[in-house]
Amino acid sequence: TGSGKTYTMTGVQSLLAQGIFRHLEDSGVRDVDVVVSFYEMYGGRFYDLLNRRQRLQLFEDGKQEMVIQGLTEKPCGTCQELDDMMVFANSARSTHATASNDVSSRSHAICVISLRDQAGALCGKLTLVDLAGSERAIDYKSHNRQRRLEGSEINKSLLALKECIRAMGASSPYIPFRASKLTLV
């Protein structure tokens, strides 16, 4: 918390928007649509940041892939439109003051930029994740119950992510991705 992750990610998002549209223009690609979805995981639940924080449901489909039901996808015809959508979504995130940070992100934010052909088929997809900061137990003393519950939920999901990365690094045949909703998506 307080290390500048969200600040860095907003810059990455803006540079990425510029890069995508520059590449499409330079390569002469005209039949690809850029669409964005943006949601957060807060307290173990998912919320659509492009649709008034509408609550979303996470399901596993018949192909054993995770699907977020009801997630809004917004088409973006220009770099500025994409950037504006990402700024809007970031402004809708759950934030609260903590002992470490006056405006601490209390959620994991997931931005998905997809490229689709004219038939709507997926041509490419990039997922950017802005992780909420880990919480030290010593900092909980000054927090109310809600901040402590948030911190606990954040730490559980970050631990699950760490264990997945550790298993992949060890070339383990088992990746414990079901340990958290964060690692499911």
Accessible surface in RSA format (square Angstrom, percent):
REM  Atomic radii and reference values for relative SASA: ProtOr
REM  Chains: A
REM  Algorithm: Lee & Richards
REM  Probe-radius: 1.40
REM  Slices: 20
REM RES _ NUM      All-atoms   Total-Side   Main-Chain    Non-polar    All polar
REM                ABS   REL    ABS   REL    ABS   REL    ABS   REL    ABS   REL
RES THR A   1    43.76  31.1   5.78   5.9  37.98  90.5   8.06  10.8  35.70  54.0
RES GLY A   2    52.53  64.8   0.00   N/A  52.53  64.8  14.29  39.2  38.23  85.6
RES SER A   3    90.62  76.6  48.57  64.8  42.05  96.9  52.74 112.3  37.88  53.1
RES GLY A   4    31.83  39.3   0.00   N/A  31.83  39.3  27.80  76.3   4.03   9.0
RES LYS A   5    72.65  35.4  64.95  39.8   7.70  18.3  62.08  55.9  10.57  11.3
RES THR A   6    43.33  30.8  41.56  42.1   1.77   4.2  36.99  49.7   6.34   9.6
RES TYR A   7   184.68  86.2 175.54  99.9   9.15  23.8 132.08  99.3  52.61  64.9
RES THR A   8    80.99  57.6  73.80  74.8   7.19  17.1  56.21  75.5  24.77  37.5
RES MET A   9    31.31  16.2  31.31  20.7   0.00   0.0  10.10   8.6  21.22  28.1
RES THR A  10    51.02  36.3  44.79  45.4   6.24  14.9  33.82  45.4  17.21  26.0
RES GLY A  11    34.53  42.6   0.00   N/A  34.53  42.6  33.78  92.7   0.75   1.7
RES VAL A  12    60.27  39.7  58.14  52.6   2.13   5.1  58.95  51.2   1.32   3.6
RES GLN A  13     4.75   2.7   4.75   3.5   0.00   0.0   1.23   2.6   3.52   2.7
RES SER A  14    31.06  26.2  30.69  41.0   0.38   0.9  16.34  34.8  14.73  20.6
RES LEU A  15   121.86  67.9 114.50  81.9   7.36  18.5 114.77  80.6   7.09  19.1
RES LEU A  16    42.42  23.6  37.14  26.6   5.28  13.3  41.98  29.5   0.44   1.2
RES ALA A  17     0.00   0.0   0.00   0.0   0.00   0.0   0.00   0.0   0.00   0.0
RES GLN A  18    72.73  40.7  68.44  50.0   4.29  10.2  19.67  41.9  53.06  40.2
RES GLY A  19    26.34  32.5   0.00   N/A  26.34  32.5  21.95  60.2   4.38   9.8
RES ILE A  20    26.24  14.9  20.94  15.6   5.31  12.8  25.43  18.3   0.82   2.2
RES PHE A  21    34.82  17.4  31.66  19.6   3.16   8.2  32.04  19.4   2.78   8.0
RES ARG A  22   137.51  57.7 130.38  66.5   7.13  17.0  55.58  76.0  81.93  49.7
RES HIS A  23   120.98  66.1 116.77  81.2   4.20  10.8  75.20  77.5  45.78  53.3
RES LEU A  24    20.19  11.2  20.12  14.4   0.07   0.2  20.19  14.2   0.00   0.0
RES GLU A  25   122.92  70.6 111.70  84.5  11.22  26.7  29.24  56.6  93.68  76.5
RES ASP A  26   111.21  77.9  73.96  73.6  37.25  88.1  32.30  76.0  78.91  78.7
RES SER A  27    59.81  50.5  22.66  30.2  37.15  85.6  33.98  72.4  25.83  36.2
RES GLY A  28    42.82  52.8   0.00   N/A  42.82  52.8  23.88  65.5  18.94  42.4
RES VAL A  29    52.76  34.7  40.52  36.7  12.24  29.5  45.76  39.8   7.00  19.0
RES ARG A  30   184.50  77.5 152.80  77.9  31.70  75.5  78.02 106.6 106.48  64.5
RES ASP A  31    85.27  59.7  82.83  82.4   2.43   5.8  26.45  62.3  58.81  58.7
RES VAL A  32    33.69  22.2  18.21  16.5  15.47  37.3  18.21  15.8  15.47  42.0
RES ASP A  33    66.65  46.7  63.50  63.2   3.15   7.4  13.94  32.8  52.71  52.6
RES VAL A  34     4.36   2.9   1.74   1.6   2.62   6.3   1.74   1.5   2.62   7.1
RES VAL A  35    14.66   9.6  14.45  13.1   0.21   0.5  14.45  12.6   0.21   0.6
RES VAL A  36     0.63   0.4   0.31   0.3   0.32   0.8   0.63   0.5   0.00   0.0
RES SER A  37     3.76   3.2   3.37   4.5   0.39   0.9   0.00   0.0   3.76   5.3
RES PHE A  38     0.97   0.5   0.97   0.6   0.00   0.0   0.97   0.6   0.00   0.0
RES TYR A  39     9.21   4.3   9.21   5.2   0.00   0.0   0.98   0.7   8.24  10.2
RES GLU A  40     0.00   0.0   0.00   0.0   0.00   0.0   0.00   0.0   0.00   0.0
RES MET A  41     7.56   3.9   4.78   3.2   2.78   6.6   4.57   3.9   2.99   4.0
RES TYR A  42    38.90  18.2  37.00  21.0   1.90   4.9  30.25  22.7   8.65  10.7
RES GLY A  43    43.45  53.6   0.00   N/A  43.45  53.6  20.17  55.4  23.28  52.1
RES GLY A  44    10.67  13.2   0.00   N/A  10.67  13.2   9.66  26.5   1.01   2.3
RES ARG A  45   114.55  48.1 111.95  57.1   2.60   6.2  11.96  16.3 102.59  62.2
RES PHE A  46     4.07   2.0   3.39   2.1   0.68   1.8   3.39   2.1   0.68   1.9
RES TYR A  47    35.44  16.5  35.44  20.2   0.00   0.0  16.64  12.5  18.80  23.2
RES ASP A  48     0.01   0.0   0.01   0.0   0.00   0.0   0.00   0.0   0.01   0.0
RES LEU A  49     0.97   0.5   0.00   0.0   0.97   2.4   0.01   0.0   0.96   2.6
RES LEU A  50    10.54   5.9   0.85   0.6   9.68  24.3   0.85   0.6   9.68  26.1
RES ASN A  51    41.96  28.9  39.09  37.8   2.87   6.9   6.09  14.7  35.87  34.7
RES ARG A  52   202.41  85.0 169.78  86.5  32.62  77.7  89.45 122.2 112.96  68.5
RES ARG A  53    81.69  34.3  71.68  36.5  10.01  23.8  40.17  54.9  41.52  25.2
RES GLN A  54    92.73  51.9  88.32  64.5   4.41  10.5  19.56  41.6  73.17  55.5
RES ARG A  55   120.72  50.7 103.12  52.6  17.60  41.9  33.57  45.9  87.15  52.8
RES LEU A  56     6.91   3.9   1.04   0.7   5.88  14.8   1.90   1.3   5.01  13.5
RES GLN A  57    85.05  47.6  83.78  61.2   1.27   3.0  27.87  59.3  57.18  43.4
RES LEU A  58    33.96  18.9  10.13   7.2  23.83  59.9  10.13   7.1  23.83  64.1
RES PHE A  59   102.39  51.2  98.45  61.0   3.94  10.3 102.39  62.1   0.00   0.0
RES GLU A  60    70.36  40.4  41.08  31.1  29.27  69.7  20.83  40.3  49.53  40.4
RES ASP A  61    53.45  37.4  37.36  37.2  16.09  38.0  32.89  77.4  20.56  20.5
RES GLY A  62    86.90 107.2   0.00   N/A  86.90 107.2  46.24 126.9  40.66  91.1
RES LYS A  63   164.82  80.4 138.87  85.2  25.95  61.8  91.33  82.2  73.49  78.3
RES GLN A  64   139.15  77.8 117.94  86.2  21.21  50.5  26.45  56.3 112.70  85.5
RES GLU A  65   102.40  58.8  98.06  74.2   4.35  10.3  33.34  64.5  69.06  56.4
RES MET A  66    53.30  27.6  24.50  16.2  28.80  68.6  22.75  19.3  30.55  40.5
RES VAL A  67    65.58  43.2  61.76  55.9   3.83   9.2  65.58  57.0   0.00   0.0
RES ILE A  68    26.29  15.0  11.51   8.6  14.78  35.6  11.51   8.3  14.78  40.1
RES GLN A  69   106.81  59.7  99.99  73.1   6.82  16.2  31.94  68.0  74.87  56.8
RES GLY A  70    56.58  69.8   0.00   N/A  56.58  69.8  37.89 104.0  18.69  41.9
RES LEU A  71    44.88  25.0  22.79  16.3  22.09  55.5  22.79  16.0  22.09  59.4
RES THR A  72    29.15  20.7  22.21  22.5   6.95  16.6  23.66  31.8   5.49   8.3
RES GLU A  73    75.60  43.4  53.46  40.4  22.13  52.7  23.12  44.7  52.47  42.8
RES LYS A  74    68.63  33.5  68.63  42.1   0.00   0.0  15.54  14.0  53.09  56.6
RES PRO A  75    95.10  69.3  85.99  78.4   9.11  33.1  86.17  71.1   8.93  55.5
RES CYS A  76     4.62   3.5   0.03   0.0   4.59  10.8   0.73   1.9   3.89   4.2
RES GLY A  77    59.95  73.9   0.00   N/A  59.95  73.9  34.68  95.2  25.27  56.6
RES THR A  78    66.92  47.6  64.36  65.2   2.56   6.1  64.21  86.2   2.71   4.1
RES CYS A  79    37.55  28.4  34.66  38.7   2.88   6.8  19.98  50.6  17.57  18.9
RES GLN A  80   112.23  62.8 109.19  79.8   3.04   7.2  51.18 108.9  61.06  46.3
RES GLU A  81    79.22  45.5  76.78  58.1   2.44   5.8  33.17  64.2  46.05  37.6
RES LEU A  82     0.00   0.0   0.00   0.0   0.00   0.0   0.00   0.0   0.00   0.0
RES ASP A  83    31.77  22.3  31.77  31.6   0.00   0.0   3.32   7.8  28.45  28.4
RES ASP A  84    74.56  52.2  69.18  68.9   5.38  12.7  27.03  63.6  47.53  47.4
RES MET A  85    51.69  26.8  50.61  33.5   1.08   2.6  45.07  38.3   6.62   8.8
RES MET A  86     1.91   1.0   1.87   1.2   0.05   0.1   1.91   1.6   0.00   0.0
RES VAL A  87    94.12  61.9  91.60  82.9   2.52   6.1  93.11  80.9   1.02   2.8
RES PHE A  88   110.86  55.5 106.48  66.0   4.38  11.4 110.70  67.1   0.16   0.5
RES ALA A  89     0.00   0.0   0.00   0.0   0.00   0.0   0.00   0.0   0.00   0.0
RES ASN A  90    26.70  18.4  14.69  14.2  12.00  28.9  12.06  29.0  14.64  14.2
RES SER A  91    89.38  75.5  49.36  65.9  40.02  92.2  48.72 103.8  40.66  57.0
RES ALA A  92    27.71  25.5  13.73  21.2  13.98  31.8  23.94  33.7   3.78  10.0
RES ARG A  93    15.17   6.4   2.86   1.5  12.31  29.3   2.86   3.9  12.31   7.5
RES SER A  94    14.23  12.0   5.98   8.0   8.25  19.0  10.78  23.0   3.45   4.8
RES THR A  95    55.14  39.2  40.87  41.4  14.27  34.0  16.95  22.8  38.19  57.7
RES HIS A  96    68.52  37.4  60.90  42.3   7.62  19.5  44.17  45.5  24.35  28.3
RES ALA A  97    64.00  58.8  47.88  73.9  16.12  36.7  48.42  68.2  15.58  41.3
RES THR A  98    15.79  11.2   0.99   1.0  14.80  35.3   5.27   7.1  10.52  15.9
RES ALA A  99    65.61  60.3  20.15  31.1  45.46 103.4  32.08  45.2  33.53  88.8
RES SER A 100    60.78  51.4  25.37  33.9  35.41  81.6  20.14  42.9  40.64  56.9
RES ASN A 101    45.06  31.1  37.37  36.1   7.69  18.5   7.82  18.8  37.24  36.0
RES ASP A 102   120.69  84.5 107.74 107.2  12.94  30.6  28.20  66.4  92.49  92.2
RES VAL A 103   104.13  68.5  91.69  83.0  12.44  30.0  92.44  80.3  11.69  31.7
RES SER A 104     1.98   1.7   1.78   2.4   0.20   0.5   0.20   0.4   1.78   2.5
RES SER A 105    17.04  14.4  11.75  15.7   5.29  12.2   5.48  11.7  11.57  16.2
RES ARG A 106     3.03   1.3   0.57   0.3   2.46   5.9   0.00   0.0   3.03   1.8
RES SER A 107     0.74   0.6   0.00   0.0   0.74   1.7   0.74   1.6   0.00   0.0
RES HIS A 108     2.59   1.4   2.59   1.8   0.00   0.0   2.59   2.7   0.00   0.0
RES ALA A 109     1.54   1.4   0.61   0.9   0.93   2.1   0.63   0.9   0.90   2.4
RES ILE A 110     2.78   1.6   2.78   2.1   0.00   0.0   2.78   2.0   0.00   0.0
RES CYS A 111     0.51   0.4   0.39   0.4   0.13   0.3   0.39   1.0   0.13   0.1
RES VAL A 112    17.40  11.5  16.70  15.1   0.70   1.7  16.70  14.5   0.70   1.9
RES ILE A 113     3.19   1.8   1.31   1.0   1.87   4.5   1.31   0.9   1.87   5.1
RES SER A 114     2.24   1.9   2.24   3.0   0.00   0.0   0.02   0.0   2.22   3.1
RES LEU A 115    45.76  25.5  45.76  32.7   0.00   0.0  45.76  32.1   0.00   0.0
RES ARG A 116    60.98  25.6  60.98  31.1   0.00   0.0  17.53  24.0  43.45  26.3
RES ASP A 117    47.43  33.2  46.14  45.9   1.28   3.0  19.11  45.0  28.32  28.2
RES GLN A 118   121.95  68.2  89.41  65.3  32.54  77.5  50.97 108.5  70.98  53.8
RES ALA A 119    98.74  90.8  54.00  83.3  44.73 101.8  67.04  94.4  31.69  84.0
RES GLY A 120    36.85  45.4   0.00   N/A  36.85  45.4  26.30  72.2  10.55  23.6
RES ALA A 121    54.33  50.0  43.60  67.3  10.72  24.4  53.70  75.6   0.62   1.6
RES LEU A 122    91.78  51.1  60.64  43.4  31.14  78.3  60.64  42.6  31.14  83.8
RES CYS A 123    77.24  58.4  34.29  38.2  42.96 101.0  25.46  64.5  51.78  55.8
RES GLY A 124    25.09  30.9   0.00   N/A  25.09  30.9  25.09  68.8   0.00   0.0
RES LYS A 125   131.80  64.3  90.96  55.8  40.84  97.2  37.95  34.2  93.85 100.0
RES LEU A 126    72.82  40.6  71.25  51.0   1.56   3.9  72.57  51.0   0.24   0.7
RES THR A 127    60.54  43.1  37.01  37.5  23.53  56.1  27.93  37.5  32.61  49.3
RES LEU A 128    23.55  13.1  20.60  14.7   2.95   7.4  22.41  15.7   1.14   3.1
RES VAL A 129    58.85  38.7  39.69  35.9  19.15  46.2  39.69  34.5  19.15  51.9
RES ASP A 130     2.91   2.0   1.79   1.8   1.12   2.7   1.81   4.3   1.10   1.1
RES LEU A 131    48.50  27.0  44.90  32.1   3.61   9.1  44.90  31.5   3.61   9.7
RES ALA A 132     1.47   1.3   0.00   0.0   1.47   3.3   0.39   0.5   1.08   2.9
RES GLY A 133     6.61   8.2   0.00   N/A   6.61   8.2   2.26   6.2   4.35   9.7
RES SER A 134    68.51  57.9  58.62  78.2   9.89  22.8  25.12  53.5  43.39  60.8
RES GLU A 135    13.45   7.7   3.76   2.8   9.69  23.1   1.19   2.3  12.25  10.0
RES ARG A 136   154.75  65.0 148.61  75.8   6.14  14.6  68.98  94.3  85.77  52.0
RES ALA A 137    75.25  69.2  61.63  95.1  13.62  31.0  61.91  87.2  13.34  35.3
RES ILE A 138   110.16  62.7  96.30  71.7  13.87  33.4 100.33  72.2   9.83  26.7
RES ASP A 139    23.43  16.4  19.45  19.4   3.97   9.4   4.78  11.3  18.65  18.6
RES TYR A 140    35.87  16.7  35.83  20.4   0.04   0.1  35.07  26.4   0.80   1.0
RES LYS A 141   171.43  83.6 134.85  82.7  36.57  87.1 101.57  91.4  69.86  74.4
RES SER A 142    90.56  76.5  50.24  67.1  40.32  92.9  56.76 120.9  33.80  47.4
RES HIS A 143    15.95   8.7   6.20   4.3   9.75  24.9   9.50   9.8   6.45   7.5
RES ASN A 144    86.20  59.4  73.78  71.3  12.42  29.9  41.58 100.1  44.62  43.1
RES ARG A 145   161.43  67.8 157.89  80.5   3.54   8.4  58.26  79.6 103.17  62.5
RES GLN A 146    81.75  45.7  78.51  57.4   3.24   7.7  29.65  63.1  52.10  39.5
RES ARG A 147    30.42  12.8  30.36  15.5   0.06   0.1   5.34   7.3  25.08  15.2
RES ARG A 148    98.56  41.4  96.85  49.4   1.71   4.1  31.44  43.0  67.11  40.7
RES LEU A 149    86.64  48.2  82.18  58.8   4.45  11.2  82.68  58.1   3.95  10.6
RES GLU A 150     5.92   3.4   2.15   1.6   3.77   9.0   5.57  10.8   0.35   0.3
RES GLY A 151     0.00   0.0   0.00   N/A   0.00   0.0   0.00   0.0   0.00   0.0
RES SER A 152    49.27  41.6  44.75  59.7   4.52  10.4  22.77  48.5  26.49  37.1
RES GLU A 153    49.45  28.4  48.99  37.1   0.47   1.1   7.45  14.4  42.00  34.3
RES ILE A 154     7.09   4.0   6.31   4.7   0.78   1.9   7.09   5.1   0.00   0.0
RES ASN A 155    46.10  31.8  41.32  39.9   4.78  11.5  24.84  59.8  21.27  20.6
RES LYS A 156   125.21  61.1 117.95  72.4   7.26  17.3  72.12  64.9  53.09  56.5
RES SER A 157     2.25   1.9   1.26   1.7   0.99   2.3   1.87   4.0   0.38   0.5
RES LEU A 158    34.20  19.0  29.62  21.2   4.58  11.5  29.98  21.1   4.22  11.3
RES LEU A 159    97.22  54.1  92.64  66.3   4.58  11.5  96.32  67.6   0.89   2.4
RES ALA A 160     7.06   6.5   3.23   5.0   3.83   8.7   6.73   9.5   0.33   0.9
RES LEU A 161    47.59  26.5  47.59  34.0   0.00   0.0  47.59  33.4   0.00   0.0
RES LYS A 162    91.44  44.6  87.55  53.7   3.89   9.3  57.77  52.0  33.67  35.9
RES GLU A 163    58.49  33.6  56.75  42.9   1.74   4.1  25.00  48.4  33.49  27.3
RES CYS A 164     6.86   5.2   6.86   7.6   0.00   0.0   5.91  15.0   0.95   1.0
RES ILE A 165    98.17  55.9  96.77  72.1   1.39   3.4  96.77  69.7   1.39   3.8
RES ARG A 166   138.07  58.0 126.98  64.7  11.10  26.4  59.96  81.9  78.12  47.3
RES ALA A 167    14.05  12.9   9.19  14.2   4.86  11.1  14.05  19.8   0.00   0.0
RES MET A 168   113.28  58.7  95.28  63.1  18.00  42.9  62.66  53.3  50.62  67.1
RES GLY A 169    70.03  86.4   0.00   N/A  70.03  86.4  39.55 108.5  30.49  68.3
RES ALA A 170    77.51  71.3  43.55  67.2  33.96  77.2  55.51  78.2  22.00  58.3
RES SER A 171    98.65  83.4  69.58  92.9  29.07  67.0  43.54  92.7  55.12  77.2
RES SER A 172    39.62  33.5  25.55  34.1  14.07  32.4  15.25  32.5  24.36  34.1
RES PRO A 173   143.05 104.3  99.71  90.9  43.35 157.6 112.03  92.5  31.03 192.8
RES TYR A 174   150.84  70.4 147.36  83.8   3.48   9.1 116.79  87.8  34.06  42.0
RES ILE A 175    49.70  28.3  43.59  32.5   6.11  14.7  43.59  31.4   6.11  16.6
RES PRO A 176    27.81  20.3  27.09  24.7   0.72   2.6  27.79  22.9   0.02   0.1
RES PHE A 177    81.84  40.9  81.64  50.6   0.20   0.5  81.64  49.5   0.20   0.6
RES ARG A 178   132.30  55.6 109.62  55.9  22.68  54.0  59.20  80.9  73.10  44.3
RES ALA A 179    74.56  68.6  30.77  47.5  43.80  99.6  43.49  61.2  31.07  82.3
RES SER A 180    15.03  12.7   5.26   7.0   9.77  22.5  13.09  27.9   1.95   2.7
RES LYS A 181    92.69  45.2  88.37  54.2   4.32  10.3  48.67  43.8  44.02  46.9
RES LEU A 182    12.16   6.8   6.68   4.8   5.48  13.8   6.68   4.7   5.48  14.8
RES THR A 183    22.71  16.2   3.35   3.4  19.36  46.1   8.96  12.0  13.75  20.8
RES LEU A 184    35.57  19.8  22.49  16.1  13.07  32.9  22.49  15.8  13.07  35.2
RES VAL A 185    61.34  40.4   6.59   6.0  54.75 131.9  21.40  18.6  39.94 108.3
END  Absolute sums over single chains surface
CHAIN  1 A    10582.6       8258.4       2324.3       5962.1       4620.6
END  Absolute sums over all chains
TOTAL         10582.6       8258.4       2324.3       5962.1       4620.6
